Amino acid sequence: MKKYIVLIMIIISAMFLANCQNSDRDVYQIVTTLFPQYDIAKAIVEDEMTVKNVLPFGTDPHSFEITSKDRQYIESSELFIYTSDALENWVRDISLSRMLVLNLELELDFEHDDHANEEHDDHAHEEHDEDHDIHFWTDPDTMKDMVYVILAHLIEIKPSSADVFTENANHYIETLESYANDLENFLTLYRNDNLTLYIAGHNAMAEFGEYFGLDIVSLFPDFIPDAELSSLELSRFMDALVSNNIRAFFIEPVFDQEPLAAITIQSALLEQNQTVFYYELHQFHNISQEDFENNVTLFDIFENNIHHIKLVIEENYGTR
């Protein structure tokens, strides 16, 4: 009889422990809403703290709808990092009184120095002002500001790890600068060209283009990637490709779908005896589930973008 009682107690204890462990998995110290801040926070804290991104991998943030589970993650966190009230308008329905909250748009400085003037005058861009784009994280200067702001809040909730966090943040910024410098150096070869890049996607790279002195023309005026196209939108975009003798353009990530807009454009132009190629230009919003499982980072995305930008520019403007 005693053996049965002991066995029952062991089973109950195991079940209780399993429930506790499952409960622990549902609690994350840092919760983010977009891949860039997730990647930055993860790189800074490493294994010191737990980080969760509520945006499911492979999901478009513009159409994301929060679930009760997401709400639980956020309301049980120590630090909640989100992009802006404009992008994540669902935040107003969350109880934010029990954790430290970082609204990036409110704490970032968008008035950066005239970076392009210092590097190459012919690709100059104006200083940032309050009229920044909703996709402000695509600007490398803003990315660096995000690292500093996130670092400050991480130190606030765990001051004992300040030295480790600061070292990791500085390394992150150095790496980011090395990628930006790589593209800058390449673009100096085309200082006398007015470089225009075409993307069969929505306009999310305005800040990126302004930083590097690139004119990026998009197909969609709204935030819906690979939306149903009107014949007028397609016609205007293809006319621009033909009239400017464009041989390569960009698409944005569509994850587990076919890039319908790009395929339509490519097929239509091929019927006109014009062969065009397309390459992915990532806007850093999110990554696919497969990318997550392969430990893809923001720097992997940046490196891939730079590689594709070089290919497209060389295809359209020649090799220098």
C-alpha positions in Angstrom: 0.0 0.0 0.0 2.8 2.4 0.9 4.4 1.7 -2.4 1.2 2.8 -4.2 1.1 6.0 -2.1 4.7 6.8 -2.9 4.1 6.1 -6.6 1.0 8.3 -6.6 3.0 11.1 -4.9 5.8 10.8 -7.4 3.3 11.1 -10.3 1.6 14.1 -8.7 5.0 15.8 -8.1 6.1 15.1 -11.7 2.8 16.6 -13.0 3.2 19.6 -10.8 6.8 20.2 -11.9 5.8 19.8 -15.5 3.0 22.4 -15.1 5.5 24.8 -13.4 7.9 24.3 -16.3 5.2 24.9 -18.9 4.2 28.0 -17.0 7.8 29.3 -16.9 7.9 28.9 -20.7 5.0 31.3 -21.0 6.8 34.0 -19.2 9.5 36.1 -20.9 11.4 38.9 -19.4 11.6 40.9 -22.6 8.8 41.0 -25.2 9.1 42.8 -28.5 6.8 43.4 -31.5 9.1 43.5 -34.5 12.2 41.5 -35.6 14.8 44.4 -35.4 14.2 45.1 -31.7 14.0 41.4 -31.0 17.3 40.8 -32.7 18.9 43.7 -30.9 17.6 42.8 -27.5 18.6 39.1 -28.0 22.1 40.1 -29.1 22.6 42.4 -26.1 21.3 40.0 -23.3 22.4 36.7 -24.9 21.5 34.1 -22.2 21.2 36.6 -19.4 17.5 37.1 -20.0 14.7 35.6 -22.1 13.3 37.4 -25.1 10.0 36.8 -27.0 8.8 38.4 -30.2 5.0 38.3 -30.3 4.8 38.8 -34.1 4.7 35.2 -35.5 7.5 34.4 -37.9 6.4 34.7 -41.5 3.6 37.2 -40.5 3.2 40.8 -41.9 3.2 43.3 -39.0 0.7 45.6 -40.8 -2.0 42.9 -40.6 -1.1 41.4 -37.3 -3.9 40.9 -34.8 -3.0 40.3 -31.1 -4.1 37.1 -29.4 -4.9 36.5 -25.7 -1.7 34.5 -25.5 0.3 37.5 -26.9 -1.4 39.7 -24.3 -0.3 37.3 -21.6 3.3 37.4 -22.8 3.3 41.2 -22.8 1.6 41.7 -19.5 3.8 39.3 -17.6 7.1 40.7 -19.0 9.6 43.1 -17.3 10.3 45.1 -20.5 7.9 45.6 -23.4 9.5 47.1 -26.6 7.3 48.2 -29.4 7.8 50.2 -32.6 5.1 52.9 -32.5 1.5 53.6 -31.8 1.0 54.0 -35.6 2.3 50.6 -36.5 1.0 48.7 -33.4 -2.2 50.4 -32.7 -3.4 47.4 -30.7 -1.1 48.4 -27.9 -3.7 50.8 -26.5 -5.7 47.8 -25.5 -2.9 46.3 -23.4 -2.4 46.9 -19.7 1.1 48.4 -19.5 1.2 49.5 -15.9 3.2 46.5 -14.5 6.2 46.6 -16.7 8.8 49.0 -18.2 7.5 50.1 -21.6 9.7 51.3 -24.5 7.9 53.0 -27.4 10.8 53.4 -29.8 9.3 56.1 -31.8 9.0 58.4 -28.8 12.5 57.8 -27.5 14.6 57.8 -30.7 16.4 60.9 -32.1 15.6 61.3 -35.8 17.7 64.4 -36.4 20.9 62.7 -37.4 23.9 64.4 -39.0 24.0 64.7 -42.7 25.8 61.4 -43.2 25.7 61.2 -46.9 27.4 64.6 -47.3 30.3 63.4 -45.4 30.7 60.2 -47.4 29.8 61.2 -50.9 28.3 64.6 -51.8 26.5 63.4 -54.8 24.4 61.1 -52.7 23.5 63.6 -50.0 20.3 63.4 -48.1 18.6 65.9 -45.8 18.6 65.6 -42.0 15.9 63.6 -40.5 13.0 65.5 -38.9 9.7 64.8 -37.3 8.3 63.6 -40.6 10.2 60.3 -40.5 8.8 57.3 -42.2 6.8 54.7 -40.2 9.6 52.2 -41.2 12.2 54.3 -39.5 14.3 51.2 -38.4 15.6 50.8 -42.0 18.0 53.8 -41.5 21.3 52.5 -40.1 21.7 55.6 -37.9 18.3 54.9 -36.4 19.2 51.3 -35.9 22.2 52.4 -33.9 20.0 54.7 -31.8 17.7 51.7 -31.2 20.6 49.8 -29.8 21.5 52.6 -27.3 17.9 53.1 -26.2 17.2 49.4 -25.8 20.5 49.0 -23.9 19.6 51.7 -21.4 16.3 50.1 -20.6 17.9 46.6 -20.3 20.4 48.0 -17.8 17.5 49.6 -15.9 15.8 46.3 -15.3 19.1 44.3 -14.7 21.9 46.8 -13.6 24.1 43.9 -12.4 24.7 42.9 -16.1 25.4 46.5 -17.3 29.0 45.7 -18.3 28.1 42.6 -20.3 25.1 44.4 -22.0 27.2 47.4 -22.9 30.0 45.3 -24.4 27.5 43.3 -26.5 25.8 46.5 -27.6 29.0 48.1 -28.7 29.9 45.0 -30.7 26.5 45.1 -32.3 27.0 48.7 -33.4 30.5 48.0 -34.8 29.1 45.2 -36.9 26.2 47.3 -38.1 28.6 50.1 -39.1 30.9 47.6 -41.0 28.0 46.5 -43.2 26.8 50.1 -43.8 30.4 51.1 -44.7 30.6 48.2 -47.2 27.6 49.4 -49.1 28.8 53.0 -48.9 32.2 52.1 -50.4 30.5 50.3 -53.3 28.2 53.3 -54.0 31.1 55.6 -54.3 31.8 53.9 -57.6 28.5 55.3 -58.9 28.8 58.8 -57.4 28.1 60.4 -60.8 24.9 58.3 -61.4 21.4 59.1 -60.1 20.7 55.6 -58.8 17.1 54.5 -58.8 16.0 51.1 -57.5 12.6 49.6 -58.3 10.7 47.3 -56.0 7.6 45.4 -56.7 6.4 45.8 -53.2 5.2 48.4 -50.7 7.2 51.5 -49.9 9.1 50.5 -46.7 12.7 51.5 -47.6 12.4 55.2 -47.9 14.6 55.8 -44.8 17.2 53.3 -46.1 17.3 54.9 -49.5 17.6 58.4 -48.0 20.6 57.3 -45.9 22.5 55.8 -48.8 21.4 58.4 -51.4 19.2 55.9 -53.3 15.9 56.7 -55.0 13.7 53.7 -54.3 10.5 53.5 -56.4 7.8 51.1 -55.1 4.8 49.5 -56.8 2.4 49.6 -53.9 1.5 52.9 -52.2 0.1 51.0 -49.2 1.4 48.5 -46.6 0.0 45.3 -48.3 2.8 43.2 -49.7 1.8 41.4 -52.9 -1.6 42.9 -52.8 -4.1 42.4 -55.7 -2.8 44.6 -58.4 -4.7 47.0 -60.6 -3.9 47.1 -64.3 -2.9 50.8 -63.9 -0.4 50.0 -61.1 1.2 47.2 -63.2 1.2 49.3 -66.3 2.9 52.3 -64.7 5.5 50.1 -63.0 6.4 48.2 -66.2 6.5 51.4 -68.2 9.0 52.8 -65.8 11.1 49.6 -66.1 11.0 49.7 -69.9 11.6 53.5 -70.3 14.6 53.4 -68.0 16.0 50.2 -69.5 15.8 48.4 -66.1 17.0 44.8 -66.3 16.7 43.9 -62.6 14.3 45.0 -59.9 13.5 44.0 -56.3 10.7 42.1 -54.5 10.0 42.1 -50.8 9.8 38.9 -48.8 6.5 37.1 -49.2 7.6 34.1 -47.1 5.6 31.0 -48.0 4.0 32.5 -51.1 4.9 33.0 -54.7 5.9 36.6 -55.6 2.9 37.1 -57.7 3.6 40.8 -58.6 7.2 40.0 -59.7 6.1 36.9 -61.7 3.4 38.9 -63.5 5.8 41.7 -64.4 8.5 39.4 -65.6 6.1 37.4 -67.7 4.5 40.5 -69.2 7.8 42.1 -70.1 9.1 38.8 -71.6 6.2 38.9 -74.0 7.6 42.3 -75.1 11.0 40.7 -75.6 12.5 42.4 -72.5 14.1 40.0 -70.0 14.2 41.2 -66.4 15.4 39.5 -63.2 14.2 40.1 -59.6 16.0 39.8 -56.3 14.8 40.1 -52.7 15.2 43.4 -50.8 14.3 42.7 -47.1 12.7 45.5 -45.1 13.7 43.9 -41.8 10.1 43.6 -40.5 10.1 39.9 -39.8 11.7 36.6 -40.8 10.2 33.2 -41.8 9.9 30.3 -39.4 12.6 28.6 -41.4 14.9 31.6 -41.0 14.3 31.5 -37.3 15.2 27.9 -37.0 18.4 28.6 -38.9 19.3 31.4 -36.5 19.1 34.1 -39.1 20.0 37.5 -37.7 19.4 41.1 -38.7 23.0 41.2 -40.0 22.4 38.2 -42.2 19.5 40.1 -43.7 21.7 43.2 -44.1 24.4 41.2 -45.8 22.0 39.6 -48.2 20.4 43.0 -49.0 23.8 44.5 -49.8 24.7 41.6 -52.0 21.4 42.0 -54.0 21.7 45.8 -54.2 25.2 45.4 -55.7 23.8 42.8 -58.2 20.9 45.0 -59.3 23.0 48.2 -59.6 25.6 46.4 -61.7 22.9 44.9 -63.9 21.2 48.2 -64.5 24.2 50.6 -64.4 27.1 48.4 -65.4 30.1 47.1 -63.5 32.6 49.6 -62.2 
